[in-house]
């Protein structure tokens, strides 16, 4: 299997500040303090060199891991909580209100998720410039950083309301960004992936960029272009973000959120009337789980099932793989809206079930005979194949934008799970941009909260 795994630990620089008290330090003493050389501390200028460029790249990978699949409030957990993959067993509004689809501008954990995404994105933008100047080879390293930037842009588009600004800073000055529509953000991501593809060349990391570009194009409704982007990606390809038990920063946050005792999240079937059963008996190998006696953080959610996709704090997380490439191609095929196309998609889905996971998943028995049923089947299969990888919220929003479904047809509705402060689900289909962004004079709030 063609698999790439990347993880880096703590950020590769630490900022050291020497604070001197008043008057009682001699000039000689000051010189001796300032002259101490610590090989673990790098100044900003140290990165503008061949030796400093790669530590910056490692820092981008580490920051991306934190934002995407680290911490118990990363992109995967937060988006799964608003969608129907997981629900909150917490006592804090930061997690209960997104689960109830009732977000607001003043939820600290949501602020952290937003900041972490911007940290990874802006760090990638600065780093590619330094890599291009000081470490231009191998160029695939540059392509990888461009690709990670593209994925952060996809997450902003899939997770947040329209209107996210992209400000930039170079360590000296800040340039406040203008609010961007969802489509503008996705076009921005396409540009990042095109730069990644050009830099990566024949390196296998080009496939990461191809899949990312196709995901952005899929969100834009440009289905044939999306299929073309992934045509050369092998089904066996996989790019994973690694995690470690070494430090909290390196932990797999999904495991932390869903698996420890007194976890703040849990999994359940058919949340809010949605039709998907994540916990099947026997377990679907794409969604492994086991019964347990764990209790949720709130003390009232009992006998919580335990997911086994991420078995410990070191479990890797797939960012993009060849199965997603095939699913994108099948969705493009489905746009023909003919029975022949529906039959081809049906056959393709069963081929994946037979060949892309071990043990194989039993075949789907009957091909859909209407377009609505075929769409339902395709998105069910996407949900099962890409469970807990950060795709579900974006897919529910696409069902509304591109397939004419209502929010009530695809999102949890009705009564919320026991313990949630709001007794019924609200109407959010995305996250509101946090209050922090009001420091940007160009920002006036979400442009809209539509799908």
C-alpha positions as CSV (number, residue, x, y, z in Angstrom):
1,X,0.0,0.0,0.0
2,X,1.3,3.4,-0.9
3,X,1.1,5.2,2.4
4,X,2.6,8.4,3.6
5,X,2.7,9.3,7.3
6,X,3.8,12.6,8.7
7,X,3.9,13.8,12.3
8,X,6.1,16.3,14.1
9,X,6.1,17.1,17.7
10,X,6.4,20.4,19.5
11,X,6.8,23.4,17.3
12,X,10.5,23.7,16.2
13,X,11.2,27.0,17.8
14,X,10.8,28.5,21.2
15,X,10.7,32.2,21.8
16,X,13.1,33.1,24.7
17,X,12.8,36.4,26.5
18,X,15.4,37.7,28.9
19,X,13.7,40.0,31.5
20,X,16.1,42.1,33.5
21,X,15.2,43.7,36.8
22,X,16.2,47.3,37.4
23,X,19.5,48.8,38.3
24,X,21.3,46.0,40.2
25,X,22.8,44.1,37.2
26,X,26.2,45.1,36.1
27,X,27.2,45.6,32.4
28,X,29.4,42.5,32.7
29,X,26.5,40.5,34.1
30,X,24.2,41.6,31.3
31,X,26.8,40.6,28.7
32,X,27.2,37.2,30.2
33,X,23.4,36.6,30.2
34,X,23.0,37.7,26.6
35,X,26.0,35.8,25.4
36,X,24.7,32.4,26.5
37,X,24.1,30.2,23.5
38,X,21.2,27.8,23.7
39,X,21.1,25.5,20.7
40,X,17.4,24.8,21.3
41,X,16.3,28.4,20.9
42,X,16.2,29.9,17.4
43,X,15.7,33.5,16.5
44,X,13.4,34.5,13.6
45,X,16.3,35.3,11.4
46,X,17.7,31.8,11.9
47,X,14.9,30.3,9.8
48,X,16.0,32.3,6.8
49,X,18.6,29.7,5.9
50,X,18.9,26.2,4.5
51,X,19.3,24.8,8.0
52,X,16.3,26.8,9.3
53,X,13.8,26.1,6.5
54,X,13.0,22.5,7.3
55,X,12.3,23.1,11.0
56,X,9.7,25.5,9.8
57,X,8.2,22.9,7.6
58,X,8.0,20.5,10.5
59,X,6.3,23.1,12.5
60,X,3.6,23.5,9.9
61,X,3.0,19.8,9.9
62,X,2.8,19.8,13.7
63,X,0.4,22.8,13.7
64,X,-1.7,21.2,11.1
65,X,-2.0,18.0,13.1
66,X,-3.1,20.0,16.2
67,X,-5.8,21.8,14.2
68,X,-7.1,18.8,12.3
69,X,-6.9,15.8,14.5
70,X,-5.2,16.9,17.7
71,X,-6.9,18.2,20.9
72,X,-10.4,17.1,21.7
73,X,-11.8,20.1,19.9
74,X,-10.0,19.8,16.5
75,X,-11.7,20.0,13.1
76,X,-12.7,16.3,13.0
77,X,-14.3,16.3,16.5
78,X,-16.0,19.7,16.1
79,X,-17.5,19.0,12.7
80,X,-18.6,15.5,13.7
81,X,-20.3,17.0,16.7
82,X,-22.4,19.5,14.7
83,X,-23.2,16.8,12.1
84,X,-24.4,13.3,13.2
85,X,-21.2,11.4,13.7
86,X,-20.8,12.1,17.4
87,X,-22.6,14.0,20.2
88,X,-21.6,15.8,23.3
89,X,-21.6,14.3,26.8
90,X,-20.1,17.4,28.3
91,X,-21.4,20.1,30.7
92,X,-19.9,23.0,28.8
93,X,-21.8,25.1,26.2
94,X,-18.6,25.1,24.0
95,X,-19.5,21.5,23.0
96,X,-23.2,21.2,23.9
97,X,-24.4,24.1,21.7
98,X,-22.6,23.0,18.5
99,X,-24.1,19.6,19.1
100,X,-27.5,21.2,19.4
101,X,-26.8,23.3,16.2
102,X,-27.1,26.6,18.3
103,X,-23.6,28.1,18.1
104,X,-22.8,31.7,19.1
105,X,-19.8,34.0,18.9
106,X,-18.5,33.5,22.4
107,X,-17.5,29.8,22.9
108,X,-13.8,29.6,23.9
109,X,-13.2,26.1,22.6
110,X,-14.5,27.2,19.2
111,X,-12.1,30.2,19.3
112,X,-9.2,27.8,19.8
113,X,-10.2,25.6,16.8
114,X,-10.4,28.7,14.6
115,X,-7.1,30.1,15.8
116,X,-5.4,26.7,15.3
117,X,-6.6,26.5,11.8
118,X,-5.4,30.0,11.0
119,X,-2.0,29.3,12.7
120,X,-1.5,26.3,10.4
121,X,-2.6,28.2,7.3
122,X,-0.6,31.4,7.9
123,X,2.5,29.3,9.0
124,X,2.3,27.4,5.7
125,X,2.1,30.6,3.7
126,X,5.2,32.0,5.4
127,X,7.1,28.7,5.2
128,X,6.6,28.1,1.4
129,X,8.3,31.4,0.7
130,X,11.3,30.5,2.9
131,X,11.5,26.9,1.5
132,X,11.5,28.3,-2.1
133,X,14.4,30.6,-1.3
134,X,16.5,28.6,1.0
135,X,15.6,24.9,0.6
136,X,14.2,24.5,-3.0
137,X,15.0,20.8,-3.2
138,X,13.3,18.5,-2.8
139,X,10.5,20.5,-4.3
140,X,8.0,18.0,-3.0
141,X,8.5,19.4,0.5
142,X,7.2,22.7,-0.8
143,X,4.3,20.9,-2.5
144,X,3.4,19.2,0.7
145,X,3.2,22.5,2.6
146,X,1.1,24.1,-0.2
147,X,-1.2,21.1,0.1
148,X,-1.6,21.4,3.8
149,X,-2.4,25.1,3.4
150,X,-5.1,24.1,0.8
151,X,-6.7,21.7,3.3
152,X,-6.9,24.4,6.0
153,X,-8.7,26.5,3.4
154,X,-11.1,23.6,2.7
155,X,-11.8,23.3,6.4
156,X,-12.7,27.0,6.6
157,X,-15.1,26.6,3.7
158,X,-16.7,23.4,5.0
159,X,-16.9,24.3,8.7
160,X,-17.7,28.0,8.9
161,X,-20.3,30.4,7.6
162,X,-19.5,32.5,4.5
163,X,-17.3,35.5,5.4
164,X,-14.0,34.1,6.8
165,X,-11.2,36.7,6.3
166,X,-7.6,35.6,5.7
167,X,-5.2,38.0,7.4
168,X,-1.4,37.7,7.0
169,X,1.5,38.6,9.3
170,X,5.2,38.3,8.7
171,X,6.4,38.8,12.3
172,X,6.5,42.5,11.9
173,X,3.3,43.8,10.4
174,X,-0.3,42.5,10.1
175,X,-2.4,42.8,7.0
176,X,-6.0,42.4,7.7
177,X,-7.9,40.2,5.2
178,X,-11.3,40.9,3.6
179,X,-14.2,38.5,4.3
180,X,-14.4,35.7,1.7
181,X,-17.4,33.9,0.4
182,X,-17.4,30.1,0.7
183,X,-16.8,29.8,-3.1
184,X,-13.9,32.3,-2.9
185,X,-12.3,30.3,-0.1
186,X,-12.7,27.1,-2.2
187,X,-11.1,28.8,-5.2
188,X,-8.3,29.9,-3.0
189,X,-7.8,26.2,-2.0
190,X,-7.7,25.1,-5.6
191,X,-4.9,27.6,-6.2
192,X,-3.0,26.2,-3.2
193,X,-3.4,22.7,-4.6
194,X,-2.4,23.7,-8.1
195,X,0.8,25.1,-6.6
196,X,1.3,21.9,-4.6
197,X,0.9,19.8,-7.7
198,X,3.4,21.9,-9.7
199,X,6.0,21.6,-6.9
200,X,5.5,18.0,-6.1
201,X,6.0,16.7,-9.6
202,X,6.3,13.0,-9.6
203,X,6.7,12.6,-5.9
204,X,3.9,10.5,-4.4
205,X,2.8,13.5,-2.3
206,X,1.4,14.9,-5.5
207,X,-1.6,12.6,-4.8
208,X,-2.3,14.4,-1.6
209,X,-2.7,17.6,-3.6
210,X,-4.7,15.9,-6.3
211,X,-7.2,14.6,-3.8
212,X,-7.4,18.0,-2.0
213,X,-8.0,19.8,-5.3
214,X,-10.8,17.3,-6.2
215,X,-12.4,17.8,-2.8
216,X,-12.4,21.6,-3.3
217,X,-13.8,21.2,-6.8
218,X,-16.5,18.8,-5.5
219,X,-17.5,21.5,-3.0
220,X,-17.8,23.9,-5.9
221,X,-20.0,21.5,-7.9
222,X,-17.4,21.0,-10.6
223,X,-17.8,17.3,-10.7
224,X,-16.1,16.4,-13.9
225,X,-13.0,18.5,-13.0
226,X,-12.9,16.8,-9.6
227,X,-12.9,13.3,-11.2
228,X,-10.2,14.3,-13.6
229,X,-8.0,15.6,-10.8
230,X,-7.9,12.2,-9.1
231,X,-7.8,9.9,-12.1
232,X,-4.2,9.0,-11.5
233,X,-4.5,8.3,-7.8
234,X,-4.2,4.6,-6.8
235,X,-6.9,3.3,-4.6
236,X,-4.2,2.0,-2.2
237,X,-2.8,5.5,-1.7
238,X,-3.0,7.0,1.8
239,X,-1.6,10.1,3.4
240,X,-1.8,10.0,7.2
241,X,-1.1,12.5,10.0
242,X,0.8,10.7,12.8
243,X,0.3,11.2,16.5
244,X,2.3,10.3,19.5
245,X,1.9,9.7,23.3
246,X,5.1,11.8,23.9
247,X,3.3,15.1,24.6
248,X,-0.3,16.4,24.8
249,X,0.3,18.4,21.7
250,X,1.1,15.2,19.8
251,X,-1.9,13.2,21.0
252,X,-4.7,11.9,18.8
253,X,-7.5,14.2,19.9
254,X,-10.3,12.0,18.5
255,X,-9.2,9.2,20.8
256,X,-9.1,11.6,23.7
257,X,-12.6,13.0,22.9
258,X,-14.3,9.6,22.4
259,X,-12.5,6.9,24.2
260,X,-11.2,7.9,27.7
261,X,-13.4,7.5,30.8
262,X,-15.5,10.6,31.4
263,X,-15.1,11.5,27.7
264,X,-16.7,14.7,26.5
265,X,-18.2,13.1,23.3
266,X,-19.7,9.8,22.3
267,X,-21.1,8.0,19.3
268,X,-24.7,6.9,18.8
269,X,-26.9,5.7,15.9
270,X,-29.5,7.9,14.2
271,X,-28.9,11.1,16.2
272,X,-31.8,13.5,15.8
273,X,-33.5,11.2,13.3
274,X,-30.7,10.9,10.8
275,X,-30.7,7.6,9.0
276,X,-27.1,6.4,9.5
277,X,-26.1,3.6,11.9
278,X,-22.5,4.1,12.8
279,X,-22.5,1.1,15.2
280,X,-23.6,-2.0,13.4
281,X,-23.8,-5.5,14.7
282,X,-21.6,-7.2,13.6
283,X,-19.4,-4.1,13.4
284,X,-18.7,-2.7,9.9
285,X,-14.9,-2.9,9.6
286,X,-15.0,0.7,8.4
287,X,-16.5,1.8,11.7
288,X,-15.2,-0.6,14.4
289,X,-16.6,-0.3,17.9
290,X,-17.2,-2.2,21.1
291,X,-19.6,-1.9,24.0
292,X,-18.2,-0.6,27.3
293,X,-19.2,0.6,30.7
294,X,-17.7,4.1,30.3
295,X,-19.5,7.1,31.6
296,X,-19.6,10.5,29.9
297,X,-18.2,13.7,31.4
298,X,-21.6,14.8,32.5
299,X,-22.0,11.7,34.7
300,X,-25.4,10.8,33.3
301,X,-24.4,9.4,29.9
302,X,-23.8,5.7,30.7
303,X,-22.6,2.6,29.0
304,X,-20.9,4.6,26.2
305,X,-19.8,2.6,23.2
306,X,-16.1,2.9,22.4
307,X,-14.9,3.5,18.8
308,X,-11.9,1.4,17.7
309,X,-10.9,3.3,14.6
310,X,-8.4,5.2,16.8
311,X,-7.2,2.7,19.5
312,X,-4.9,5.0,21.4
313,X,-3.4,8.4,21.6
314,X,-0.8,7.5,19.0
315,X,-3.2,6.3,16.3
316,X,-2.6,7.9,12.9
317,X,-5.4,9.8,11.1
318,X,-6.1,9.7,7.3
319,X,-6.2,13.1,5.7
320,X,-6.7,11.8,2.1
321,X,-6.7,8.4,0.4
322,X,-7.4,6.6,-2.8
323,X,-10.9,5.4,-1.6
324,X,-11.9,9.1,-1.4
325,X,-10.6,9.4,-5.0
326,X,-12.8,6.6,-6.2
327,X,-15.8,8.0,-4.4
328,X,-15.3,11.4,-6.1
329,X,-15.2,9.7,-9.4
330,X,-18.4,7.8,-8.7
331,X,-20.2,11.0,-7.7
332,X,-19.1,12.6,-10.9
333,X,-20.5,9.6,-12.8
334,X,-23.8,9.9,-11.0
335,X,-24.3,13.4,-12.4
336,X,-25.4,11.9,-15.7
337,X,-28.8,11.0,-14.0
338,X,-29.3,7.9,-16.0
339,X,-29.9,4.3,-14.9
340,X,-26.7,3.3,-16.6
341,X,-24.8,5.8,-14.4
342,X,-26.6,4.6,-11.3
343,X,-25.7,1.0,-12.1
344,X,-22.1,2.0,-12.6
345,X,-22.0,3.8,-9.3
346,X,-23.6,0.7,-7.6
347,X,-21.0,-1.5,-9.1
348,X,-18.2,0.8,-8.1
349,X,-19.4,1.0,-4.5
350,X,-19.5,-2.8,-4.3
351,X,-16.1,-3.1,-5.7
352,X,-14.7,-0.8,-3.0
353,X,-16.5,-2.9,-0.4
354,X,-14.9,-6.0,-1.8
355,X,-11.4,-4.8,-2.3
356,X,-10.6,-1.7,-0.2
357,X,-11.0,-3.0,3.4
358,X,-10.2,-6.2,5.2
359,X,-12.3,-8.0,6.1
360,X,-14.5,-7.1,3.1
361,X,-17.8,-5.5,3.6
362,X,-20.8,-7.5,2.3
363,X,-22.1,-6.3,-1.1
364,X,-25.1,-4.0,-1.3
365,X,-27.9,-6.2,-2.6
366,X,-29.9,-4.0,-4.9
367,X,-29.0,-1.1,-7.2
368,X,-31.0,2.1,-6.7
369,X,-33.5,2.9,-9.5
370,X,-34.1,6.6,-8.7
371,X,-31.6,9.5,-8.6
372,X,-32.6,10.4,-5.1
373,X,-32.0,6.8,-3.9
374,X,-28.7,6.7,-5.6
375,X,-27.6,10.0,-4.0
376,X,-28.7,8.6,-0.6
377,X,-26.6,5.5,-1.2
378,X,-23.5,7.3,-2.3
379,X,-23.5,9.7,0.6
380,X,-24.1,6.9,3.0
381,X,-21.1,5.1,1.6
382,X,-19.0,8.3,1.8
383,X,-20.1,8.6,5.5
384,X,-19.1,5.1,6.3
385,X,-15.8,5.1,4.5
386,X,-14.7,8.4,5.8
387,X,-16.2,8.2,9.3
388,X,-14.4,10.5,11.8
389,X,-12.1,12.0,9.2
390,X,-13.7,15.5,9.0
391,X,-15.8,15.0,5.9
392,X,-19.3,14.6,7.2
393,X,-20.3,18.3,7.9
394,X,-19.1,19.4,4.4
395,X,-21.1,16.5,2.9
396,X,-24.3,17.5,4.7
397,X,-23.9,21.0,3.5
398,X,-23.3,19.8,0.0
399,X,-26.6,17.8,0.1
400,X,-28.4,21.1,0.7
401,X,-26.5,23.2,-1.8
402,X,-26.1,20.7,-4.6
403,X,-28.9,18.2,-4.3
404,X,-31.8,20.2,-3.1
405,X,-32.2,18.6,0.3
406,X,-33.4,20.7,3.3
407,X,-31.4,21.0,6.5
408,X,-34.2,19.1,8.3
409,X,-33.7,16.2,5.9
410,X,-30.0,15.8,6.5
411,X,-29.1,17.3,9.9
412,X,-30.2,16.1,13.4
413,X,-33.6,17.6,14.3
414,X,-36.2,17.3,17.0
415,X,-35.2,16.6,20.6
416,X,-31.6,16.7,21.5
417,X,-29.9,13.9,23.4
418,X,-30.3,13.9,27.2
419,X,-28.1,16.3,29.0
420,X,-27.9,18.9,26.3
421,X,-29.0,22.4,27.6
422,X,-31.1,23.1,24.6
423,X,-34.0,20.6,24.5
424,X,-34.4,20.8,20.7
425,X,-32.0,21.2,17.8
426,X,-31.5,24.7,16.3
427,X,-31.0,25.5,12.6
428,X,-27.2,26.0,12.3
429,X,-25.6,24.2,9.4
430,X,-22.2,25.7,10.0
431,X,-20.1,27.4,12.7
432,X,-20.2,31.1,13.3
433,X,-17.0,33.0,12.9
434,X,-15.7,33.7,16.5
435,X,-15.8,37.1,18.1
436,X,-12.0,37.3,18.0
437,X,-12.2,38.2,14.3
438,X,-13.9,41.5,15.3
439,X,-10.4,42.8,15.8
440,X,-10.2,42.9,12.0
441,X,-11.6,46.2,10.9
442,X,-12.7,44.6,7.6
443,X,-14.9,42.0,9.4
444,X,-18.6,42.7,10.1
445,X,-19.8,39.1,10.8
446,X,-20.9,36.2,8.7
447,X,-22.0,37.2,5.2
448,X,-24.7,34.5,5.6
449,X,-25.3,31.3,7.5
450,X,-26.6,29.4,4.5
451,X,-25.3,26.0,3.5
